[in-house]
Amino acid sequence: AQSVTQPDIHITVSEGASLELRCNYSYGATPYLFWYVQSPGQGLQLLLKYFSGDTLVQGIKGFEAEFKRSQSSFNLRKPSVHWSDAAEYFCAVGDYGGATNKLIFGTGTLLAVQP
Amino acid sequence: NAGVTQTPKFQVLKTGQSMTLQCAQDMNHNSMYWYRQDPGMGLRLIYYSASEGTTDKGEVPNGYNVSRLNKREFSLRLESAAPSQTSVYFCASFRGGSYNSPLHFGNGTRLTVT
């Protein structure tokens, strides 16, 4: 069965420091992978997505993610974190079926940013 | 350009009461989804609709019913609310036809069942 694991429930980084959020997936075919961000009280915003091709994917707000098939990972990175990046981050794999795309989410990583 | 609109934003119910969560999208998307979000569990799919007139169960459908009223609207009904249904509910839509288009999410409905 498809699944997504985000091993880190909560991460705290200092403003200006680099960030890496881990995501591991289990999926039988070519995975369609996503990172979403959720600010408090808000909906989910798509940061970036991977379907094929270049394994380093650039997203919005200065985020990037690297797909590593050998490790079944799709880790999210940012070189320098801003206080406004404090939010919850969700990794997801898409179970795409033409007319539908059922996302399977990880449990999320809550990011806190220290001044 | 509203995207996906959910109503209400907040709701408090007593155990056994019923209510319907409304969702509408204005992007002419074909498929729509209902997720629930619980602390430490991420988002889990309740029901989805591939097209007008069709609905299918997701991972956690028990206690819920859905209606795809037309292409724009997809409602979620709790017939007899239970405290275990306290959650944040998100509706989403997807254009379909290409894996390159993302799901669009509403801002959620926060439901408390006492």
Interface residues (C-beta under 8 A of the other chain):
Chain A: V4 Q6 I9 Y32 F34 Y36 Q42 G43 L44 Q45 L46 K49 F51 F90 G94 Y96 G97 G98 A99 T100 N101 K102 L103 I104 F105 G106 T107 G108
Chain B: V4 N30 S31 Y33 Y35 G40 M41 G42 L43 R44 L45 Y48 A50 S51 G58 F90 A92 F94 G96 G97 Y99 N100 P102 L103 F105 G106 N107 G108
